[in-house]
Amino acid sequence: MRTPFVLFVLLLPAAASAQPADTLRLGRVTVTAERVPLDPDRAAAAVTVVTAEDIERRPVQTLADVLRLTPGFAFLNGDGAGTPPAATVRGFYGGGEAEYVLVLVDGRPVNDVETGVVDWELVALDAIERVEVVRGGASSLWGDAAVGAVVNVVTQEGPAPLRAGLSGGTYDTGFASLSGGGAVAGRNASAYGSVKRYGGFRDNAERTVGLAGGRVDLTRGGSVDLAMSTHHAWTEADLPGPLLASALADSRSQSAPFYRFDGTDERRHQLALDGRWRAASAATVDGAVFGGVRQSEVTRTLPLSPEFGDTQRREIDGARLEANATVTLGSLARERPALGVPARLLVGATGSLQSLGSAYAPVVAGAAQDYLGTTPDPDAAPAAQGDGSRRAAGVFVQAEVSPVDALRLVAGLRLDALRDEFAAVLPQAATSEATHTAWSPRVGANLRWLATARQVGHVYVNAGRHFKAPTLDQLFDQRTIGVPFPPFAVSLSNAALRPQRGTSVEAGLTHRARLGAALAEATLAAYRIDMEDEIDFSLQDFAYGNIGESLHRGVEAGLAVSLGGASVFGTYTYTEATVEGGDFAGRFLKAIPRDVWAVGASAVRGPLTASLTARGAGRVWLDDANTIPLASWAALDARLAYRLPVADRAVSVVAEAFNLTGAEYATTGFPDASGAGTPSGGPRVYLYPAAGRQLRLGLSLSL
């Protein structure tokens, strides 16, 4: 990707002519980068905005599919069909046990209470207006876990066409959706709903996901805007687990007996009230109050050796209540600035209460024959039970100033305080607690270094501190693992864990130009992040501990060119995340791909819309010592839509193909934890095989 990017930059001066610079504007906006509306080109951070039109034209099925086509993101899949995906950004990867990406829907976090992990299927694609992605640390505005990236999904509101979709395909896949918006009693309202059924590429891999929600404006005009929204989701999913790499040659669709009971049954409900008060011409107050509940039953197996597994069922009752408010004073507009120069001040506060009820019950433990001969008791009494909570509060301030039109300076500071508690009931009564505080400063600048009739260029730089608090599970999880020494069962959790902290510096650019009749856009970002107090498993204490330090460096590049109804794009991400100190100093962090890329093209010709994307990753180590590599992989996806002439309605036949060539690959895996080897003497490795070719055919209707 380096050579095309260099050629593109060298050709820019030759493309200049007499069109006004504002024709290069793409009409985009981001509220995530600075918590207030801002042109992404003026942000002092790496920002990507994906529109609803982009999503509609590309072969994607979930929010994770959307993000994997943007710079910086890679997803490692656990069941072979792209779910449940785990994100890795800038060398941060929680392995499905934690998350280094903060995900918001209309500014509200959706990360799970106990782990911070994201269910990437919680968002209905038809309900999305745009997806705003801010890569890098953003704790100065967003607090805990805003380390690798912040993703804000902005859903549609107000009038929108009624859209319906129905499709089916291979692996017993079925999908139905309905969305739209209009006026109800003179107030704007919108609603959406969808159901997806996946029969499974592998044994024990069935999955059903349902979504429903809506939004309605409560006020009409005036200085105060109020809106209420709701979201509901239900998931029933089986998880087939990993397979020995040596077994993939015989069958990629099988599942080991140890995982035959693994799965999730989950319900989520959320209600939110958002408001804005325009107190004066340059003073606004934005606020929100929202709450949600979640009930989950999760059955999961831990492979303790190639011949022995331990399966337990966990019941979770989670709840979240959160409120936030932001006061914005001033404006970056140059007309009659209040302070002599365009300036803007943000002052805000957030507060949340998260509660967690958790109970573990044994399902089965033993060898493969024990699993094949067992029928689980759904009413088995819990062996461990307790209730936890997290109380969190944060205050932040950010100042922006634009001394000249081409320059924007920003500085911010946030203070977070968290208090965590857990009261165990079984196997014996006990209480644990932990408190954490973190200061997160940030400074940045954005300079428009070039503005001619046919090209506009911005460069930016930022530096800051960010943090990630230990999750409730890392602190208090009651699940135990059997060991062959006293006390013969241990828990990996550790109530003494401290937050992980990082210091980052980043520089980047955005550049747009008219090349004849085509519009081209290039982005580039380079960063360095020094992390300390990283949470990892300690062999000495046989529990989580703050034992790690790591260095994260990388480059993220993107190039997009559009001409009429046709467009092409390409992204390349290089990530170098290494261990600092300890036995593996200088080695690369396991599971993190060093090379991630995506390219694609789409075109509209009459009633036909076609798109093709290719994506892949390479140079991945599966172990800390960097002795077990994962093979590089690539996959090809395609989408065709043909609009039928049915009266005034937009009716389209849609055909999609995922992994069109049927490539056999895996995105992640791990070596056997017991250290057992294969009969030939090599390491025993488990992989999560990707699905083969998936085809889907359906109808789309828009009124």
C-alpha positions in Angstrom: 0.0 0.0 0.0 3.0 2.3 0.5 3.8 2.9 -3.2 0.3 3.9 -4.3 0.0 6.3 -1.4 3.4 8.0 -2.3 2.4 8.3 -5.9 -1.0 9.8 -4.9 0.7 12.5 -2.8 3.2 13.4 -5.6 0.4 13.7 -8.1 -1.7 16.1 -6.0 -0.1 19.4 -7.1 -0.6 18.5 -10.8 -4.3 18.2 -10.2 -5.0 21.7 -9.1 -7.5 23.9 -11.0 -10.1 26.5 -10.5 -12.9 24.8 -8.6 -13.7 26.2 -5.1 -12.1 24.3 -2.2 -15.5 23.7 -0.5 -16.5 21.3 -3.3 -14.1 18.9 -1.7 -16.2 18.8 1.5 -17.9 15.5 2.0 -20.6 16.7 4.3 -19.4 14.5 7.1 -19.5 15.2 10.8 -18.3 13.6 14.0 -19.5 14.1 17.5 -17.3 11.4 19.0 -13.9 12.9 18.5 -14.6 15.9 20.8 -18.1 15.2 22.2 -19.4 18.1 20.0 -20.1 18.4 16.3 -16.9 18.7 14.3 -15.6 18.3 10.8 -13.4 15.1 11.0 -10.7 16.8 9.0 -10.2 19.3 11.9 -9.9 16.6 14.6 -6.7 16.1 16.4 -7.0 12.3 16.2 -7.4 9.5 13.6 -11.1 9.7 12.7 -13.1 7.6 10.2 -16.8 8.1 9.4 -18.7 5.3 7.7 -22.1 6.4 6.2 -25.3 4.4 5.8 -24.7 4.5 2.0 -21.2 2.9 2.5 -22.8 0.1 4.6 -25.6 -0.5 2.1 -23.2 -0.9 -0.8 -20.7 -3.3 0.8 -21.1 -7.0 1.6 -21.4 -6.8 5.4 -23.5 -8.6 8.0 -22.6 -7.0 11.4 -21.0 -3.9 12.8 -17.7 -5.8 13.1 -17.8 -6.4 9.3 -18.2 -2.6 8.8 -15.2 -1.8 11.1 -12.9 -4.4 9.6 -13.0 -2.5 6.3 -11.7 0.7 8.1 -8.0 1.4 8.9 -6.7 0.0 12.2 -9.3 -2.7 13.0 -8.9 -6.5 12.9 -11.3 -9.0 14.3 -10.5 -12.5 15.5 -13.5 -14.9 15.1 -14.4 -17.7 17.5 -17.1 -19.8 15.8 -16.1 -19.9 12.2 -18.8 -17.7 10.8 -17.6 -14.3 12.1 -19.2 -14.5 15.5 -18.5 -13.8 18.2 -15.8 -11.5 16.9 -13.1 -10.0 19.2 -11.5 -6.7 18.2 -7.8 -5.9 18.1 -6.9 -2.3 17.6 -3.4 -0.8 17.9 -2.0 -4.0 19.4 -4.7 -4.2 22.2 -6.6 -7.5 22.4 -8.7 -8.7 25.4 -9.1 -12.3 24.1 -12.8 -12.2 24.8 -12.2 -11.6 28.5 -11.9 -7.8 28.3 -12.2 -5.0 25.7 -9.9 -2.2 24.8 -12.5 -0.5 22.6 -15.3 1.6 24.0 -18.5 1.1 21.9 -21.4 3.6 22.1 -24.8 3.7 20.5 -25.9 7.3 20.2 -23.3 8.1 22.9 -24.4 5.4 25.3 -22.0 2.6 26.2 -23.0 -1.0 25.3 -20.0 -2.9 26.7 -20.9 -5.7 29.1 -20.8 -4.9 32.9 -18.6 -7.8 34.0 -16.0 -7.8 31.2 -16.5 -4.8 29.1 -16.7 -7.1 26.1 -19.0 -6.0 23.1 -21.6 -8.0 21.4 -21.1 -6.7 17.9 -24.5 -8.0 16.7 -26.4 -5.7 19.0 -26.8 -3.0 16.3 -29.2 -3.4 13.4 -27.4 -2.2 10.3 -30.6 -0.8 8.8 -30.9 1.6 11.7 -27.5 3.1 11.3 -27.1 6.7 10.0 -23.3 6.7 10.4 -20.5 5.0 12.4 -17.9 7.3 13.9 -14.5 5.7 14.7 -11.8 7.5 16.8 -8.7 5.4 17.0 -6.2 5.8 19.8 -6.5 6.8 23.4 -9.5 9.0 24.2 -9.7 8.8 28.0 -9.6 12.6 28.4 -13.2 12.6 27.2 -14.5 9.1 27.5 -12.7 7.7 30.5 -12.2 4.0 31.2 -11.4 1.5 28.4 -11.0 4.3 25.7 -7.5 2.9 24.9 -7.6 1.3 21.5 -10.5 3.2 20.0 -14.0 4.7 20.6 -16.8 3.6 18.2 -20.0 5.6 18.2 -23.0 4.3 16.2 -25.4 7.1 15.4 -28.8 5.7 14.6 -31.4 7.2 12.3 -33.9 9.6 13.7 -36.9 11.4 12.1 -38.3 10.8 8.7 -36.9 7.8 6.8 -38.2 5.5 4.1 -39.9 2.3 5.1 -37.4 -0.5 4.4 -37.9 -4.2 4.5 -35.6 -7.1 3.8 -35.9 -10.8 3.6 -33.1 -13.3 2.7 -31.8 -16.8 3.2 -28.8 -18.8 2.3 -26.3 -21.6 3.0 -25.8 -23.1 6.4 -29.6 -22.6 7.0 -29.2 -18.8 7.3 -32.3 -16.6 7.3 -32.6 -12.9 7.9 -35.6 -10.5 8.1 -35.6 -6.8 8.8 -38.0 -3.8 8.9 -37.2 -0.1 9.6 -38.6 3.3 9.0 -39.5 6.7 10.4 -42.0 9.5 10.1 -44.3 11.7 12.1 -46.4 10.5 15.1 -48.7 13.1 16.6 -46.6 15.7 14.9 -43.4 14.4 16.4 -40.6 12.6 14.6 -40.3 8.9 15.3 -38.4 6.0 14.0 -38.3 2.2 14.7 -36.5 -0.9 13.6 -36.5 -4.6 14.1 -34.6 -7.6 12.7 -34.2 -11.4 13.2 -31.2 -13.4 12.1 -31.0 -17.2 12.1 -27.7 -19.1 11.4 -27.8 -22.8 11.3 -24.1 -23.3 11.7 -21.0 -24.0 9.6 -19.9 -26.3 12.3 -21.6 -28.7 14.7 -23.0 -26.9 17.8 -22.9 -23.5 16.1 -26.6 -22.5 15.8 -27.3 -18.8 16.4 -30.4 -16.6 16.6 -30.4 -12.9 17.2 -33.3 -10.6 17.4 -33.3 -6.8 17.7 -36.0 -4.2 18.1 -36.0 -0.5 19.1 -37.1 3.0 18.3 -36.9 6.7 19.0 -39.4 9.5 19.4 -39.0 13.2 19.8 -40.9 14.5 22.9 -40.7 18.2 22.1 -41.6 20.3 19.0 -39.4 23.3 18.5 -38.3 25.8 21.1 -35.0 26.0 23.0 -35.2 22.5 24.5 -35.0 19.2 22.6 -36.0 16.0 24.3 -36.1 12.5 22.8 -36.7 9.0 24.2 -35.3 5.8 22.7 -35.4 2.1 23.5 -33.5 -0.9 22.4 -34.1 -4.6 23.0 -32.0 -7.6 22.0 -32.2 -11.4 22.5 -29.6 -13.9 21.6 -29.6 -17.7 21.6 -26.2 -19.1 20.4 -24.2 -22.3 20.6 -20.4 -22.1 20.6 -18.5 -24.9 19.0 -15.1 -24.2 20.5 -11.7 -24.7 19.0 -10.3 -27.7 17.1 -6.9 -29.3 17.1 -5.0 -28.0 14.1 -4.1 -31.6 13.3 -7.9 -32.5 13.0 -8.7 -29.8 10.5 -7.6 -31.9 7.5 -10.3 -34.5 8.4 -13.2 -32.1 9.0 -13.4 -28.4 9.6 -17.1 -28.6 10.5 -16.9 -30.8 13.6 -16.8 -29.8 17.2 -15.0 -31.4 20.1 -17.2 -33.2 22.7 -15.9 -30.8 25.4 -17.9 -27.9 23.8 -21.2 -29.7 23.1 -23.0 -27.7 25.9 -21.3 -24.3 25.3 -23.6 -21.5 24.4 -25.4 -18.3 25.4 -29.1 -17.4 26.1 -29.3 -13.7 26.7 -31.9 -10.8 26.9 -31.1 -7.1 26.9 -33.4 -4.1 27.4 -32.5 -0.4 27.5 -34.4 2.9 27.8 -32.8 6.4 27.4 -33.8 10.0 27.6 -31.7 12.6 25.7 -31.9 16.3 25.8 -30.4 19.6 24.6 -31.0 23.1 26.0 -29.9 26.0 23.8 -29.4 28.4 26.7 -27.9 31.1 24.4 -26.5 31.6 21.0 -23.1 30.2 22.1 -24.1 28.1 25.1 -25.7 24.7 25.1 -26.3 21.9 27.6 -26.4 18.3 26.4 -27.5 15.5 28.7 -28.7 12.0 28.9 -30.1 9.5 31.4 -30.3 5.9 30.5 -30.6 2.5 32.1 -30.5 -1.1 31.0 -30.8 -4.6 32.3 -29.4 -7.9 31.0 -30.1 -11.5 31.9 -27.7 -14.1 30.6 -27.1 -17.8 30.9 -23.6 -18.7 29.6 -22.2 -22.2 29.5 -18.5 -22.3 28.9 -15.8 -24.9 28.9 -12.2 -24.4 29.9 -9.8 -27.0 28.3 -7.4 -27.9 31.1 -5.6 -30.5 29.0 -6.2 -32.2 25.6 -8.0 -35.0 27.5 -9.8 -33.1 30.2 -12.3 -30.2 30.3 -14.3 -28.3 32.9 -17.7 -26.9 31.9 -19.7 -24.6 34.1 -22.9 -22.6 33.6 -23.1 -19.0 34.7 -26.2 -17.0 35.3 -25.7 -13.2 35.1 -28.1 -10.4 36.1 -26.6 -7.1 35.1 -27.9 -3.6 35.3 -26.6 -0.2 34.4 -27.9 3.3 35.3 -25.9 6.3 33.9 -26.3 10.0 33.5 -24.1 12.6 31.8 -24.1 16.3 31.0 -21.9 18.5 28.9 -21.9 22.3 28.9 -20.5 23.9 25.7 -19.6 27.6 25.7 -18.3 29.6 22.8 -17.9 28.6 19.1 -15.1 28.0 16.6 -17.0 30.1 14.1 -15.1 33.2 13.1 -18.0 35.5 13.0 -18.0 37.8 16.1 -16.0 35.4 18.4 -16.9 35.9 22.1 -13.3 35.9 23.4 -11.6 37.8 20.6 -10.6 34.6 18.8 -12.8 31.6 18.0 -12.8 29.4 21.2 -14.9 26.7 22.7 -15.0 25.3 26.2 -16.5 22.0 27.3 -17.2 21.1 30.9 -18.9 17.8 31.6 -19.6 15.1 34.2 -20.7 11.5 34.1 -21.9 9.1 36.7 -22.9 5.5 36.6 -23.9 2.6 38.7 -23.4 -0.9 37.4 -24.6 -4.0 39.3 -23.8 -7.6 38.7 -25.4 -10.8 40.0 -23.4 -13.9 39.3 -23.9 -17.6 40.0 -21.8 -20.6 38.8 -23.2 -24.2 38.6 -21.2 -27.2 37.5 -22.2 -28.9 34.3 -19.6 -31.6 33.7 -15.9 -32.1 34.1 -13.7 -35.0 32.8 -12.7 -36.7 29.6 -14.5 -36.8 26.3 -16.5 -39.9 27.2 -17.8 -38.1 30.3 -19.2 -35.4 28.1 -20.8 -37.8 25.6 -22.5 -39.7 28.4 -23.8 -36.7 30.4 -27.2 -34.9 30.3 -26.8 -31.6 32.1 -29.2 -30.7 34.9 -30.6 -27.2 34.2 -31.7 -26.9 37.8 -28.3 -27.7 39.3 -27.6 -25.7 42.5 -24.9 -23.0 42.2 -21.5 -23.8 43.7 -20.5 -20.1 43.7 -22.7 -17.1 44.0 -22.3 -13.4 44.7 -23.3 -9.8 43.9 -21.0 -7.0 42.7 -21.2 -3.4 41.7 -19.2 -0.6 40.2 -19.8 3.0 41.0 -18.0 5.4 38.6 -17.9 9.2 38.3 -15.9 11.4 36.0 -15.5 15.1 35.4 -13.8 16.6 32.3 -12.9 19.9 30.8 -11.6 20.7 27.3 -10.6 24.0 25.7 -10.3 24.6 22.0 -9.0 27.7 20.3 -8.5 28.6 16.6 -6.1 31.6 16.5 -6.1 31.5 12.7 -8.6 29.8 10.5 -6.2 27.0 9.5 -5.1 26.1 13.1 -7.1 24.4 15.8 -5.5 23.7 19.2 -7.1 21.6 21.9 -6.3 20.6 25.5 -8.3 18.5 27.9 -8.2 16.8 31.3 -10.4 14.2 32.9 -10.6 12.7 36.4 -12.2 9.4 37.0 -13.0 7.6 40.2 -14.2 4.0 40.5 -15.3 2.0 43.4 -15.9 -1.7 43.0 -17.4 -4.1 45.5 -18.3 -7.8 45.6 -20.2 -9.8 48.2 -19.8 -13.5 47.9 -22.6 -15.7 49.3 -21.3 -19.1 48.2 -19.2 -21.1 48.8 -18.7 -18.9 51.8 -19.7 -15.3 52.7 -16.9 -12.8 52.0 -16.7 -9.2 50.9 -14.0 -7.6 48.6 -13.6 -4.0 47.4 -11.3 -2.0 45.3 -11.0 1.7 44.4 -9.3 3.3 41.4 -8.6 6.9 40.3 -7.1 8.1 37.1 -6.1 11.5 35.6 -6.2 11.6 31.8 -4.7 14.7 30.2 -4.5 15.3 26.4 -3.2 18.0 24.1 -3.5 18.2 20.3 -3.3 20.4 17.3 -4.7 20.3 13.7 -3.3 22.4 10.9 -4.8 22.9 7.5 -1.5 23.1 5.6 -2.9 23.3 2.1 -6.1 24.7 0.7 -6.4 25.3 -3.0 -9.2 25.1 -5.6 -8.7 21.3 -6.0 -7.1 20.0 -2.8 -7.3 20.3 0.9 -4.8 18.9 3.4 -4.7 18.7 7.2 -2.0 17.4 9.6 -2.5 16.7 13.2 -0.6 15.7 16.3 -1.7 14.7 19.8 -0.3 13.3 23.1 -2.0 12.1 26.2 -2.5 9.6 29.0 -5.3 7.0 29.1 -6.3 4.1 31.3 -8.2 0.9 31.5 -9.5 -0.2 34.9 -9.6 -4.0 35.7 -13.0 -5.5 34.9 -15.3 -6.8 37.6 -14.5 -10.3 36.5 -10.7 -9.7 36.6 -11.2 -8.4 40.2 -13.8 -10.8 41.6 -14.8 -13.7 39.2 -15.6 -16.7 41.3 -15.0 -19.4 38.6 -12.4 -21.8 39.8 -9.9 -24.1 38.0 -8.9 -27.4 39.3 -5.1 -27.9 40.0 -3.2 -31.0 41.2 -1.9 -29.3 44.4 -3.5 -27.7 47.4 -6.1 -26.0 47.5 -6.9 -28.1 44.4 -9.1 -25.3 43.0 -8.0 -21.7 42.3 -9.6 -18.5 41.0 -7.8 -16.3 38.5 -9.3 -13.1 39.8 -7.4 -10.7 41.9 -9.0 -7.8 43.9 -5.7 -6.0 44.2 -5.4 -5.2 40.5 -4.5 -1.7 39.5 -5.7 0.1 36.3 -3.5 -0.3 33.2 -2.1 3.1 32.1 -0.6 4.3 28.8 1.2 7.3 27.4 0.7 8.0 23.7 1.9 10.3 20.9 0.4 10.3 17.5 0.7 12.2 14.2 -1.3 11.9 11.0 -2.8 13.6 8.0 -5.9 13.7 5.8 -5.8 14.9 2.2 -8.5 15.2 -0.4 -8.1 16.2 -4.1 -10.0 16.5 -7.3 -8.2 14.4 -9.9 -10.1 15.4 -13.1 -13.7 14.3 -12.3 -12.6 12.0 -9.5 -12.5 12.7 -5.8 -9.6 11.1 -3.9 -9.0 11.0 -0.2 -5.9 9.7 1.6 -5.4 9.2 5.4 -2.3 8.3 7.3 -1.6 7.9 11.1 1.5 6.9 13.0 1.6 6.3 16.8 3.5 5.1 19.8 1.9 3.9 23.0 3.8 2.9 26.2 1.6 0.8 28.5 2.4 0.0 32.1 0.8 -2.1 34.8 -0.7 -4.4 32.1 -2.9 -7.1 33.4 -1.8 -10.6 32.5 -1.8 -14.1 34.0 1.0 -14.6 36.6 2.4 -18.1 36.8 4.0 -17.2 40.2 0.7 -16.3 41.8 -1.5 -18.4 39.5 -3.8 -15.4 39.1 -4.2 -12.1 37.2 -1.6 -9.5 38.1 -0.1 -6.1 37.0 3.0 -7.8 35.6 3.3 -6.5 32.1 4.7 -3.5 30.1 4.4 -3.2 26.4 5.2 -0.9 23.5 2.7 -0.4 20.8 3.8 1.2 17.5 2.1 1.3 14.1 1.0 2.9 10.9 -2.6 3.1 9.5 -3.2 4.2 6.0 -6.2 4.5 3.8 -7.0 5.6 0.2 -10.4 6.0 -1.4 -11.2 7.3 -4.9 -14.7 7.9 -6.2 -15.9 8.8 -9.7 -19.6 9.1 -10.5 -21.2 5.9 -9.3 -18.0 4.0 -8.9 -15.5 3.9 -6.0 -12.5 2.0 -4.9 -10.8 1.9 -1.5 -7.8 0.3 0.3 -6.6 0.2 3.8 -3.4 -1.1 5.3 -2.5 -1.4 9.0 0.9 -2.3 10.4 1.0 -3.0 14.1 4.1 -3.7 16.2 3.2 -4.6 19.8 6.1 -5.9 21.8 6.6 -7.1 25.4 8.8 -4.8 27.5 10.6 -6.7 30.3 10.4 -10.3 31.6 11.3 -13.6 30.0 9.8 -12.5 26.6 11.2 -9.0 26.4 11.3 -7.8 22.8 8.9 -10.5 21.5 5.6 -9.7 19.8 2.4 -9.9 21.7 0.5 -13.1 20.8 -2.6 -13.1 18.6 -2.0 -9.6 17.3 -1.6 -9.5 13.4 1.2 -7.3 12.3 -0.3 -6.8 8.8 -4.0 -6.2 8.2 -5.4 -5.0 4.9 -8.6 -4.5 3.0 -9.4 -3.4 -0.6 -12.7 -3.0 -2.4 -14.6 -1.6 -5.3 -18.2 -0.8 -6.0 -20.1 0.6 -8.9 -23.7 1.6 -9.9 -24.8 1.2 -13.5 -28.4 1.7 -14.1 -30.4 -0.7 -11.9 -27.4 -2.8 -11.0 -25.1 -2.2 -8.0 -22.0 -4.4 -7.6 -19.3 -4.5 -4.9 -16.3 -6.7 -4.2 -14.0 -6.6 -1.1 -11.0 -8.6 -0.2 -9.4 -8.6 3.3 -6.7 -10.5 5.1 -4.1 -10.5 7.8 -0.7 -12.0 8.4 2.4 -12.4 10.6 0.6 -13.6 13.8 2.2 -15.5 16.7 0.1 -17.8 18.8 2.5 -18.0 21.8 4.4 -15.7 24.0 7.8 -17.1 22.9 6.9 -16.4 19.2 7.6 -19.9 18.1 4.2 -20.9 16.8 3.0 -18.9 13.7 -0.5 -18.6 12.4 -0.8 -18.9 8.6 -1.6 -15.7 6.7 -5.1 -15.6 5.3 -7.3 -13.7 2.8 -11.0 -13.8 2.0 -13.1 -12.4 -0.8 -16.7 -11.1 -0.4 -19.2 -9.8 -3.0 -22.6 -8.2 -3.3 -24.9 -7.7 -6.2 -28.2 -5.8 -6.1 -30.6 -5.4 -9.0 -33.4 -2.8 -8.8 -36.7 -4.0 -10.3 -39.1 -1.7 -12.0 -42.1 -2.2 -9.6 -44.3 0.9 -9.8 -42.7 3.7 -7.7 -41.3 1.3 -5.2 -37.6 0.5 -4.9 -37.5 -3.3 -4.9 -34.2 -5.0 -5.3 -32.9 -8.5 -5.6 -29.8 -8.9 -3.5 -27.2 -11.6 -3.7 -24.2 -11.8 -1.4 -21.2 -14.2 -1.1 -18.8 -14.3 1.8 -15.5 -16.1 1.5 -16.4 -16.5 -2.2 -13.4 -18.6 -3.0 -14.0 -21.0 -0.1 -10.6 -20.3 1.4 -9.6 -22.5 4.4 -8.1 -20.4 7.2 -8.3 -19.4 10.8 -8.0 -15.9 12.3 -6.8 -17.0 15.8 -5.9 -19.9 18.0 -3.7 -20.9 20.9 -1.3 -23.6 22.0 -2.3 -26.2 24.6 -2.1 -24.7 28.1 -0.8 -27.9 29.6 2.2 -27.9 27.3 1.3 -31.2 25.8 2.7 -32.0 22.4 1.6 -33.9 19.3 2.8 -37.5 18.7 5.4 -36.1 16.2 6.9 -33.9 18.9 5.6 -30.5 17.8 3.3 -28.2 19.9 -0.4 -29.1 20.2 -2.3 -26.1 18.7 -6.0 -25.3 18.7 -7.5 -23.2 16.0 -11.0 -21.7 15.2 -11.6 -22.6 11.5 -13.4 -20.0 9.4 -16.5 -20.8 7.5 -16.4 -21.9 3.9 -18.3 -20.2 1.1 -21.5 -18.6 2.3 -24.2 -17.5 -0.1 -27.3 -15.4 0.6 -30.2 -14.4 -1.7 -32.9 -12.0 -0.8 -35.3 -9.1 -1.5 -35.1 -5.5 -0.3 -38.0 -3.1 -0.4 -37.9 0.6 0.2 -41.1 2.8 0.2 
